[in-house]
Amino acid sequence: MASLRVAVVGDSALARKVLKDGLSAAEDIELCACVGSTALVLAKCADASPDVVVLDLCMAEEDWRDSLARLRKSFPRARILALAHDGTDGRAALAQALSGGADDTLARPESDAALCVASRAFGAELLTRVRSRASIPAVAALQAGVARSLAPAAVARTPHPKARARIEVLAIGVSTGGPNALAEFLPAIPADFPVPIVLVQHMPPGFTANLARNLDQRCQVRVKEASEGDVVLAGRVLIAPGDFHMETRYAEGAVSVTLHQGAPENFCRPAVDVLFRSVAATYGGSTLCLLLTGMGQDGMLGAELIGQAGGIVLAQDEPSSVVWGMPGAVVRAGLADAVLPLSQLAGEVERCVRESRGSYARGA
């Protein structure tokens, strides 16, 4: 069995021991570092990056925000699992960590003593999170190699996709760095945006509802966490709930969403590919899809189906992405009709939609 290289960072020696004991017992885990500072983990893993970094946000000696930023920059392919106390302040920190580049979160008992008491149960949950959120380097490298061998060199195409079918939906996939990207992109969408938006943001349960509420307060369009049977309406954004796949379906003259807990895809639930496949089946060439910042390649296969149906595929560019995994995979596979910085994507989305519907002027 291939080993997952895991590093642990946290300045509580007792908490580190609990984490170390929980991870070291697993045969498929190689604990490459278990240290008290960011500088130490960067030094210990300088020659070989970890697959997963477990970062305890309860740090007294350094600012976890700076630590997260340094880890994200130094280990761009690693999955970062953030831990914090299971209390109001801790959960707020976990939400901030997701916005700042963490891939997953796990609440732990509020004191180190309580963590020791609950060490067995916590260790089991920790292993589950580490395994489910890990990217397997050998598989990722193989997939990237295949994509490169089949596709032309990646270039930013001119942002003027040819006119196709009348666009009826915008489908978005986003992961690492997504909350901040969405907080810039969605408020720039006007209130009279003429098509619905369906969106998958890789997030654990409990966080997508807060994300939707926060965005709804900032946006001109309505934003909500999707519920089973929600009708897909123009001027409204539906966000897939954490731990639930979301699909569109047409029935009785309307399009609605259905939620389910089918097997994870690309290590994710919700998965972008699941949404994109359903959108391609429901809307065909009347689809505009957008891949924003995120690790891995979730959404690439779904974007291929949308492109084959005649839809338009847009991707965020590398300089403006926290991690250029998901949009980069689409670009490398030759699927992107335009590759643009985050600051230009809302304008391009609106232009594509209105142009396809015969109205070029903003607000027409």
N, C-alpha and C positions, 0 to 999 in steps of 0.2 A: 504494500500500500504506500502511495506517495505521501511523504511527510509534509505537513503544513508548517512553515516557519512562522512562529508567533513571538512577538516581543511585548513585554509588559512595562509600562511606565507609570510610576506613582511614588509619592514621597513618604507614604506610610509603610514602614517595614512589615508591620503585622498584616496589613491588607495585601502586600506583595506576597507574603508567605502563603496566604490562603489562595491567591490566584495561581501562584506557582504550583502548589500541591494539586490544585484542581486540573491544571493543564498537563503537568508532567506525568500524570498517571495514564494518559492516553497514548497509545502506541503510534497514532498517526500525527502526533504533535511533536515538533522539535522546538523547544523553548530556547530561542537564540539569544534572548536578553530578558532580564527581569531586574530593572534598575530604578533608581530614585530620581533621575533627572533626564531631561530631553538630551542634554549634551552627551550623557553616557550612552544612551541608546543609539544616538547617531554615530558615536565612535565604535561601539560594539558591532553595529550592522553596516559599517562603511563598505565592506567588501561584498556583501550579499543582502539585499533588501528582504525584510520579512513579508510574508503574504498577508498577515494580520497584525495590527498594532492595537493592544488593549491599553487605553489611556484613562487613568483614574483622574477625574476632574477635581477631586477633593485634594487640592495641592496647596500647601502652605508656603512653600519655598519659591514657587514661580507661578506666573499667570498661565492658567491652562489655555487661554486663547492664543497666547504666543506659542505655547507648546504645540497646540493643534496645527497652527499655521506652519511651523517649522517641520513637523512630521509630514504634513500634506505635501509640502514642497520637496522634501528630501526623499520621500517614498511615494511617488505619484501612483504606483500600481497597487499599493497596499490598501487593504480594507481597514478602516479605523473604527474600532468599537469603543465608544465613550461610556464610562461608568460614572455614576454620581449617586449621592444619598437618596433614598426613597422618601423624599419630603418635598415641600413646595419649592424651596430654593434649588434643590437638586434637580427636580424635573424642569424647572426653568432653565437651568444650566444645560441640561440635555437638549432641550429645544434649541438653545443658542448654538450648541455644538453641531447639531444637524445643519443649521444655517451656515456654519463656518467651515464645513467640509467633512464632518464625520459621516460615516456610512450607516451606522447603526448605533443604538443606545441600549443600555441595560441599567436599571435601577438596582442598587444594592442596599442592604440594611444600613440604617442611619449611623451606627457606630461600629468601630472596628471589633468591639466585643460581640455585638450582635452578629456581625459578619462571620466571626469564628463559630458561633453557635449554629448558624445556618449554613456552614461551609459546604456540607455535602450537597444539599439541594441547590445552593447557589452555584457550586462547581459544575453540576450537571447542566444547569441552564447556560452557564458560560460556555461550556463545550458545544452545546447546541448552536449558540449564536456564532461562535468562532467558525464552526464547520459550515454553517449555512451561508455565512457572509463571505467566506473565503473565495478568492479567485485562484484557480489552479494554473500556475504559470505555464506549464507544459502545454495544456490545452489552449490557453489564450495565445501562446506563441504560434501554435500550429494553425489556429483559426486565422490569425493575423497574416501568417505566411501564405495561406491559401487565398485570402482576399487580395493580397498584393500581387500574387501570381496571375490572378484572373482579371485584375483591374488596371486601368491606366494610372500613371502617376497622379497623385492628389494635387489638384489645383483649385483655387477659388474661382468658380465660374462667374461670369457676368450676371448680376442679379436681375435678370429679365427673362424668366421662364416663358416659353412660348404659350400662347393662348390655348387652353384646353377646354374641358367641360366647365360648366357653371359650378363653382365651388359651393358646397352645401355644409361643410363641416371643417373645423380645424382640430386636429388631433396632435397632442404634445406628449413627448416622453422626456423625462429629466431625472437626474439622480444626484450625485455628489455636487454640492454647491447650488442645488436647485432652489431652495427657499429664497436666497438672495437674487438669483437670476429671475425668478418669477416675480419678485417684488419690484424689479425694474421693468420687466417686459409687460406684465398684465395691466398695470396702471396706465400704460400708454395706449391700450386698446380703447377706442371710443365707446360711449354708451350705446350708440346706434349701430354697433358692429352687427352685420346682417346674418351671421351664421353662429351656430353653437360651438362651444369649445369643450372637448373631453380630454382629460389629462391624467397621466400616471406620473406620480412623484414617488420614487422609492423611499418609503418611510415605514417604520414599525407602527403597530396599532397604537392609537391614542394621540398621535401627533398630527395626522392629516386633518382632523377636525379643527384643531387650533390653527393650522396653516390656512385652512379655508376661511375661518373667521377673520384672521388677521388680513388676508388678502381682500376679503369682501369689504373691509373698512377702508381700504386704500384704492380700490378699483372703481371705475365707472360702470363696468359690467358686474353682474351678480356672480358671486363665487360661493359654492357650497360643497361640502363633502357629499358624495353621491349616496343615495339610498336605493334599495331595490325598487325597480319600476319607475324611477324618475324619468320624466319625459325630457328628451333632448331639445332644448329651446334656444332660439337665437338670442344673443346677448347674455347668455348664462354659461358659466364654467362649472363643470362637474369634475371633482377630483376623486379618484379611486381611493376608497378607505384602505388604511394599512392592513395587510394580511388578507386582502380580498382582490382577486382579479376582477376587472370590469370589462364588459363587452356591450356593444350596441346591437340592437335587434329591431327589425321592422315588423309591426303587427297592428292590425286594425287601423291603418292609415296614419300611424305615428311611429317615430323612432324613440325608444326608451333604452335604459341601461339595465343590465342584469349583473348581479354580483355573485361570485362563487369562490370556494376555497379549493380549486383544483390544484394539482401538483405545481410547485414553483417552476418557473422557467428562467434560465440564466441566473439561477440561485435567488430569484426574486418572486415575491408575491405581494403586491401586484406587479405584473410584468408588462412592459411596453408592447412586446410582441403580441401578447394576447389581445390587448386593446386594438393595435394596428390591424391585426388579421380580421377582427370583427368589423372594423370600420371599412376595410377594403371590401368585405363581403356586403356590407350594408349600403355604402355610398359609391363604391367603385371609383371611377375617374373623377368624381365630384369631391374628392378629398384633397385637402392640403395638410401635410404633416410636417412637424417640426421636431428636430432632435436638439435638445439643449445639453448643457454640461452634465457629465456623468461618467462613471467608470464602467468598463466592460463594453459589451456590444448589444445589449438588450435594445430592441427596436430595429436592428438592421434588417432582419428577415421580413418583419412586417412592413418596413419602408419599401423593401423590394417588391412586395405584393402590391402596395399602393402605386408605386411607379409603373409596374406592369399593367395595372388597370387604367393608367392614364392620368393619375393624380400627380401632384407637385410635392417634391421633397426638399425641405430647407434644413440647413444645419448651421449651428453656431460655430464660429471659427475658433482656432486653437488659442490665440492670445487672450481672448476674453473668457475662456472656459477655465474653471477650477481644475477639472480633469477632462482632457479631450479624448475620452474613450468612446462613448456612445455616438456623438456626432462624428468623431474621427473614423469610426468603423464604417459609417455610411459614406463618408467622403472617399475612403480608401477603396471601397467596393464600387465606386463610380456611380452611386445612386443619387447624389445630391444635385439638384438643379441650381442651387445657389448656396454659397458659404459666406456668412456675414457675421460681423461683430454683434454682440448682444444689443448694443445701442441702436442698431439699424434694423433689427428683426421685426419689431412691431410695425414700422412703416412699410416694410416689404410685405409682411403678411396682409396688411390692409390693402396695399396696392394690388396684390395678386387676387384677393377676394373681390374687390370692387371691379377690377378690370374684367374678371371672368363673368361678372354679372352685368356688364355693359355700362358701368358708372365709374369714371376715372377720378373725379374730384373727391377729396376727402369730405365725407358727410353727405355725398350725393345719394 
